[in-house]
Amino acid sequence: MTVFHNLQLISDGFITRGKAILIDGDRIIDVIDEGAVPQDINRVDLNGANVAPGLIDLQIYGSGGKLFAGTPVVEALAQMEDDLLAQGTVGFFACIGTNTDAIVEQGIESAKIYRDKCKGNFLGLHLEGPFLNPIRKGAHPEKYIKKATLELVRKWIESADGVIKMMTIAPELQDQEVINYLNDHGVILSSGHSNATYKEGKTFLNNPVKAVTHLYNAMPPMHHRDTGYIPAIFEERPYTSIVADGIHVDFAMVRLAKRELGDKLFFITDAVTSTNEGTYKHKFTGDRYVMPDGTLSGSCLTMLKAVQNGVELAGITLAEAINMASLYPAQLASLERKGKIVAGFDADLIVFNNAFEVQGTVFKGNYLTKSA
């Protein structure tokens, strides 16, 4: 049994001092008063650091020079897992963008192999495409974008054995039987790279499409006469991700989204890495990644940097920004024991200082410091 003490606790929308976290194995046993810490157990003094639930990224493509989205091999998943644990991210969906069927199927097989030997923060796949709207393709290659067929979707879901957790699609272009099949098989459906109208959005949001991928990006803009899709999102309030880097979305628009969506808005990194291989040849230009033709592609965010930006540049409180990076994505992904620091939840925590620098990660009850 271990107790972490001398800390500032950030959980479920509150910041609390004078508490300690009691852990046994991979679970939180209790949150107790600092003065009640037992003397006869392992004590870890965190020297006043911030402690929050471990962060959860439901959309990341690659890390450390290995782009899983382009070359979906086991080694790329291992690279992401190690890098993200060091960043305080204790759960992630590895993302594959629009690509050939062969690449998607290779990614499914790699994910199944790695699922059985991973450290535990790899949670499954997020397929962003290929069933998108070419009008809103963004950095996705139009030649691979297509309408879904029930035959192909069934093939992927059956072969995946549960490893496909989330799919971003353009719902307005898909047959209802495909949408129903995916929903019935437990896949989180998210609307993205969509050209849906306000009226179309009102029909499928939360019925059964319960999420929206990277708000504002690759969707029709708002207009006072040609309303567009975004007002439907604001009214229906599905779980909605946003890339809070100030490049993909201006922070004034992050503030607007937060006012409208409240506890349904959550952070993703949408992060990529530099590569010269495969379909997606991302190039880092100093503060962003672009495709060879200059099209803005994925971000260079970490989840903690998204939290910092939310606090310092979008006016979101620290406790609420942590919720957007932990609790809300956990709720969308049905991770029932993640996102809070309370008795019975997983002992997965991020430890960071007031400069938003990671000091360590508690994962499955083990304290992984930066030097570990």
C-alpha positions as CSV (number, residue, x, y, z in Angstrom):
1,M,0.0,0.0,0.0
2,T,1.3,3.5,-0.9
3,V,0.1,7.0,0.0
4,F,0.9,10.1,-2.1
5,H,0.9,13.2,0.0
6,N,1.9,16.9,0.1
7,L,0.0,17.6,-3.1
8,Q,-2.7,19.8,-4.6
9,L,-5.6,17.5,-5.7
10,I,-7.4,18.3,-8.9
11,S,-10.4,16.1,-9.6
12,D,-14.0,16.3,-10.8
13,G,-14.0,20.1,-11.1
14,F,-12.4,20.8,-7.7
15,I,-9.0,21.8,-6.5
16,T,-8.3,20.7,-2.9
17,R,-5.3,21.0,-0.6
18,G,-4.5,19.1,2.5
19,K,-5.4,15.7,1.1
20,A,-3.5,12.5,0.4
21,I,-4.2,9.6,-1.9
22,L,-4.1,6.1,-0.6
23,I,-3.4,3.4,-3.2
24,D,-3.3,-0.4,-3.1
25,G,-2.2,-2.2,-6.2
26,D,-3.8,-0.6,-9.2
27,R,-6.7,1.1,-7.4
28,I,-7.3,4.2,-5.3
29,I,-8.5,3.0,-1.9
30,D,-9.3,6.4,-0.4
31,V,-8.6,10.1,-0.4
32,I,-7.8,11.1,3.2
33,D,-6.8,14.1,5.2
34,E,-3.0,14.8,5.2
35,G,-3.0,14.5,8.9
36,A,-4.5,11.1,8.8
37,V,-1.7,9.5,6.7
38,P,-0.6,6.2,8.3
39,Q,3.1,6.1,9.4
40,D,3.6,2.4,8.6
41,I,3.1,2.4,4.8
42,N,5.1,3.5,1.9
43,R,4.9,7.3,1.7
44,V,5.6,9.4,-1.4
45,D,6.0,13.1,-0.8
46,L,5.1,15.1,-4.0
47,N,6.4,18.4,-2.7
48,G,3.3,20.4,-3.3
49,A,2.8,19.3,-7.0
50,N,-0.5,19.2,-8.8
51,V,-2.1,15.7,-9.0
52,A,-4.9,15.0,-11.4
53,P,-6.5,12.0,-13.0
54,G,-4.3,10.6,-15.8
55,L,-5.1,12.2,-19.2
56,I,-7.0,10.4,-22.0
57,D,-6.4,11.1,-25.7
58,L,-9.1,9.7,-28.0
59,Q,-7.3,10.8,-31.2
60,I,-3.6,10.5,-31.8
61,Y,-1.8,9.3,-35.0
62,G,1.8,8.8,-33.9
63,S,4.7,9.9,-31.9
64,G,8.5,9.9,-31.9
65,G,9.0,9.6,-35.6
66,K,6.7,6.6,-35.9
67,L,3.3,7.4,-37.6
68,F,1.0,4.6,-36.8
69,A,-1.6,6.1,-39.2
70,G,0.7,5.7,-42.2
71,T,2.7,2.6,-41.2
72,P,0.5,0.8,-38.7
73,V,3.0,-1.6,-37.1
74,V,3.2,-2.8,-33.5
75,E,6.4,-0.8,-33.0
76,A,4.5,2.5,-33.6
77,L,2.0,1.6,-31.0
78,A,4.8,0.8,-28.5
79,Q,6.4,4.1,-29.2
80,M,3.2,6.0,-28.6
81,E,2.5,4.1,-25.4
82,D,5.9,4.9,-23.9
83,D,5.8,8.5,-25.0
84,L,2.3,9.1,-23.8
85,L,2.9,7.5,-20.4
86,A,5.8,9.9,-19.9
87,Q,3.4,12.8,-20.8
88,G,0.8,11.7,-18.2
89,T,-1.6,10.2,-20.7
90,V,-2.8,6.9,-19.3
91,G,-5.2,6.0,-22.1
92,F,-5.3,6.6,-25.9
93,F,-7.1,5.6,-29.1
94,A,-4.5,5.1,-31.8
95,C,-5.9,6.8,-34.9
96,I,-5.8,5.7,-38.6
97,G,-6.8,8.3,-41.1
98,T,-8.3,7.7,-44.6
99,N,-6.2,5.2,-46.4
100,T,-6.3,2.0,-48.4
101,D,-8.2,-1.0,-47.1
102,A,-4.9,-2.8,-46.8
103,I,-3.5,-0.2,-44.4
104,V,-6.6,-0.2,-42.3
105,E,-6.6,-4.0,-42.1
106,Q,-2.9,-4.0,-41.2
107,G,-3.6,-1.5,-38.4
108,I,-6.4,-3.8,-37.1
109,E,-4.1,-6.8,-37.0
110,S,-1.3,-4.8,-35.3
111,A,-3.7,-3.5,-32.8
112,K,-4.9,-7.0,-31.9
113,I,-1.4,-8.2,-31.5
114,Y,-0.3,-5.2,-29.3
115,R,-3.5,-5.3,-27.2
116,D,-2.3,-8.6,-25.7
117,K,1.1,-7.3,-24.7
118,C,0.7,-3.6,-24.1
119,K,1.4,-1.9,-20.8
120,G,-2.3,-1.0,-20.6
121,N,-2.8,2.6,-21.8
122,F,-3.4,1.5,-25.4
123,L,-7.2,1.3,-25.4
124,G,-8.0,0.5,-29.1
125,L,-8.4,2.1,-32.5
126,H,-10.1,5.2,-33.8
127,L,-10.7,5.1,-37.5
128,E,-11.0,8.6,-38.9
129,G,-12.2,7.7,-42.4
130,P,-12.3,6.5,-45.1
131,F,-16.1,7.1,-44.9
132,L,-15.9,10.9,-45.0
133,N,-17.3,13.7,-47.2
134,P,-14.7,14.7,-49.9
135,I,-16.0,18.2,-49.8
136,R,-14.5,18.5,-46.3
137,K,-11.5,16.2,-46.8
138,G,-8.9,18.4,-45.1
139,A,-5.6,16.5,-45.2
140,H,-7.3,13.2,-46.0
141,P,-6.5,12.0,-49.6
142,E,-9.7,12.2,-51.7
143,K,-8.7,9.2,-53.7
144,Y,-9.3,6.9,-50.7
145,I,-12.5,8.5,-49.4
146,K,-15.6,6.5,-50.1
147,K,-19.0,5.6,-49.0
148,A,-19.3,2.8,-46.5
149,T,-20.8,-0.6,-47.4
150,L,-22.2,-2.9,-44.9
151,E,-20.1,-5.7,-46.3
152,L,-16.8,-3.9,-45.7
153,V,-17.8,-2.5,-42.3
154,R,-18.9,-6.0,-41.2
155,K,-15.6,-7.4,-42.4
156,W,-13.6,-4.9,-40.4
157,I,-15.7,-5.2,-37.2
158,E,-15.7,-8.9,-37.2
159,S,-11.9,-9.2,-37.8
160,A,-11.2,-6.5,-35.2
161,D,-12.5,-8.6,-32.3
162,G,-13.5,-5.4,-30.4
163,V,-10.3,-3.4,-31.0
164,I,-12.1,-0.8,-33.1
165,K,-13.5,1.6,-30.5
166,M,-14.4,4.7,-32.4
167,M,-15.1,5.8,-36.0
168,T,-15.3,9.2,-37.5
169,I,-17.7,9.3,-40.4
170,A,-19.7,11.8,-42.5
171,P,-23.2,10.5,-41.4
172,E,-25.0,12.4,-44.1
173,L,-23.5,10.2,-46.8
174,Q,-23.9,6.8,-45.1
175,D,-26.8,4.3,-45.3
176,Q,-28.7,4.0,-42.1
177,E,-28.1,0.2,-42.0
178,V,-24.3,0.9,-41.8
179,I,-24.8,3.5,-39.0
180,N,-27.1,1.1,-37.1
181,Y,-24.7,-1.8,-37.5
182,L,-21.7,0.1,-36.1
183,N,-23.8,1.5,-33.2
184,D,-25.2,-2.0,-32.4
185,H,-21.6,-3.3,-32.2
186,G,-20.5,-0.8,-29.6
187,V,-18.5,1.5,-31.9
188,I,-18.5,5.2,-30.8
189,L,-19.8,7.1,-33.8
190,S,-18.4,10.5,-34.3
191,S,-19.3,13.0,-37.1
192,G,-16.3,14.5,-38.7
193,H,-15.1,15.8,-42.1
194,S,-18.8,16.3,-42.7
195,N,-20.7,18.7,-44.8
196,A,-24.0,18.2,-43.0
197,T,-26.6,20.9,-42.9
198,Y,-28.2,22.2,-39.7
199,K,-31.3,20.1,-40.5
200,E,-29.3,16.9,-41.2
201,G,-27.3,17.4,-38.0
202,K,-30.5,17.6,-36.0
203,T,-31.5,14.2,-37.2
204,F,-28.4,12.2,-36.4
205,L,-26.6,13.9,-33.5
206,N,-27.2,11.7,-30.4
207,N,-29.4,9.5,-32.6
208,P,-27.2,7.5,-32.6
209,V,-24.1,9.7,-33.5
210,K,-23.0,10.7,-30.0
211,A,-19.8,12.6,-30.8
212,V,-18.3,15.2,-33.1
213,T,-14.6,15.1,-34.2
214,H,-12.4,18.3,-34.0
215,L,-15.1,21.0,-33.8
216,Y,-14.8,23.7,-36.5
217,N,-12.2,21.9,-38.5
218,A,-13.4,20.2,-41.7
219,M,-17.0,21.2,-41.4
220,P,-19.2,24.1,-42.8
221,P,-18.7,27.4,-41.0
222,M,-21.5,29.2,-39.3
223,H,-23.4,31.9,-41.3
224,H,-26.4,34.0,-40.2
225,R,-28.5,32.9,-43.2
226,D,-26.8,29.7,-44.3
227,T,-26.8,28.3,-40.8
228,G,-24.5,25.3,-41.3
229,Y,-23.8,22.4,-39.1
230,I,-22.2,24.0,-36.0
231,P,-25.5,25.5,-34.5
232,A,-27.0,22.0,-34.6
233,I,-23.9,20.7,-32.6
234,F,-24.4,23.6,-30.1
235,E,-28.1,22.7,-29.7
236,E,-27.8,18.9,-29.5
237,R,-24.6,19.0,-27.3
238,P,-23.0,15.7,-28.3
239,Y,-19.6,14.9,-26.9
240,T,-17.3,17.1,-29.0
241,S,-13.6,17.1,-29.4
242,I,-11.5,20.2,-30.1
243,V,-7.8,20.8,-31.0
244,A,-6.8,23.6,-28.6
245,D,-3.5,24.7,-30.1
246,G,-4.5,28.2,-31.4
247,I,-3.6,27.0,-34.9
248,H,-6.4,24.6,-35.7
249,V,-8.9,26.7,-33.7
250,D,-8.6,30.3,-32.5
251,F,-9.0,30.5,-28.7
252,A,-11.9,32.9,-29.0
253,M,-13.7,30.0,-30.7
254,V,-12.6,27.6,-28.0
255,R,-14.3,29.9,-25.5
256,L,-17.4,30.0,-27.5
257,A,-17.5,26.3,-27.8
258,K,-17.0,25.9,-24.0
259,R,-19.9,28.3,-23.3
260,E,-22.2,26.3,-25.6
261,L,-21.2,22.8,-25.0
262,G,-20.1,22.8,-21.3
263,D,-19.2,19.4,-20.0
264,K,-19.5,17.8,-23.5
265,L,-16.5,19.6,-24.9
266,F,-13.2,17.7,-24.5
267,F,-9.6,17.9,-25.7
268,I,-7.8,15.7,-28.2
269,T,-4.3,16.2,-29.5
270,D,-4.9,15.0,-33.1
271,A,-1.1,14.7,-32.9
272,V,1.1,13.4,-35.7
273,T,4.9,13.1,-36.1
274,S,7.3,13.8,-39.0
275,T,7.6,11.1,-41.6
276,N,8.5,10.6,-45.2
277,E,6.7,7.3,-45.5
278,G,3.3,6.3,-46.6
279,T,0.3,8.4,-47.5
280,Y,0.7,11.0,-44.9
281,K,4.1,12.8,-45.2
282,H,3.8,15.2,-42.3
283,K,6.4,18.0,-42.2
284,F,7.0,20.1,-39.1
285,T,7.4,23.8,-39.8
286,G,8.2,25.1,-36.4
287,D,4.8,25.3,-34.8
288,R,2.6,23.0,-36.9
289,Y,2.6,20.0,-39.2
290,V,1.6,20.4,-42.9
291,M,1.3,18.0,-45.8
292,P,3.7,18.4,-48.8
293,D,1.2,20.7,-50.5
294,G,1.0,23.0,-47.4
295,T,-2.3,21.7,-46.1
296,L,-2.6,22.0,-42.3
297,S,-2.5,18.4,-40.9
298,G,-2.3,17.1,-37.3
299,S,-1.0,19.0,-34.3
300,C,2.1,18.9,-32.1
301,L,0.0,19.1,-28.9
302,T,0.3,17.0,-25.8
303,M,-2.8,16.6,-23.7
304,L,-1.2,18.6,-20.8
305,K,-0.3,21.4,-23.3
306,A,-4.0,21.4,-24.3
307,V,-4.9,21.8,-20.7
308,Q,-2.4,24.7,-20.3
309,N,-3.7,26.4,-23.4
310,G,-7.3,26.0,-22.1
311,V,-6.3,27.7,-18.8
312,E,-4.0,30.4,-20.0
313,L,-5.5,31.3,-23.4
314,A,-9.1,30.2,-23.3
315,G,-10.1,31.3,-19.8
316,I,-11.1,27.8,-18.6
317,T,-10.4,27.0,-15.0
318,L,-7.7,24.5,-14.2
319,A,-10.1,22.0,-12.7
320,E,-12.4,22.2,-15.6
321,A,-9.6,21.9,-18.2
322,I,-8.4,18.7,-16.4
323,N,-12.0,17.4,-16.8
324,M,-11.8,18.1,-20.5
325,A,-8.6,16.0,-20.8
326,S,-9.6,13.2,-18.5
327,L,-13.2,12.8,-17.2
328,Y,-15.2,13.8,-20.3
329,P,-13.2,11.6,-22.7
330,A,-13.4,8.8,-20.2
331,Q,-17.2,9.2,-20.1
332,L,-17.5,9.1,-23.9
333,A,-15.3,6.0,-24.0
334,S,-17.2,4.3,-21.2
335,L,-14.0,4.0,-19.1
336,E,-15.9,3.8,-15.8
337,R,-12.9,3.8,-13.5
338,K,-11.0,6.7,-15.0
339,G,-11.2,10.4,-14.9
340,K,-11.6,11.0,-11.2
341,I,-9.5,10.6,-8.0
342,V,-11.9,8.8,-5.8
343,A,-12.1,5.4,-4.0
344,G,-12.5,2.5,-6.4
345,F,-11.1,4.3,-9.5
346,D,-7.9,3.3,-11.3
347,A,-4.6,4.5,-9.7
348,D,-3.7,6.4,-12.9
349,L,-2.5,9.9,-12.2
350,I,-0.6,12.8,-13.7
351,V,1.8,14.8,-11.4
352,F,2.8,18.2,-12.8
353,N,4.0,21.6,-11.5
354,N,2.5,25.0,-11.9
355,A,4.5,25.6,-15.1
356,F,2.6,22.6,-16.6
357,E,5.7,20.4,-16.6
358,V,5.1,16.7,-16.0
359,Q,6.9,15.5,-12.9
360,G,5.7,11.9,-13.1
361,T,2.9,9.5,-13.9
362,V,1.2,7.1,-11.6
363,F,0.1,4.2,-13.7
364,K,-1.5,1.1,-12.3
365,G,-0.3,2.3,-8.9
366,N,3.4,2.6,-9.9
367,Y,5.0,6.0,-9.8
368,L,6.9,6.6,-13.0
369,T,9.1,9.6,-12.6
370,K,10.8,11.5,-15.4
371,S,14.1,9.9,-14.6
372,A,12.6,6.4,-14.4
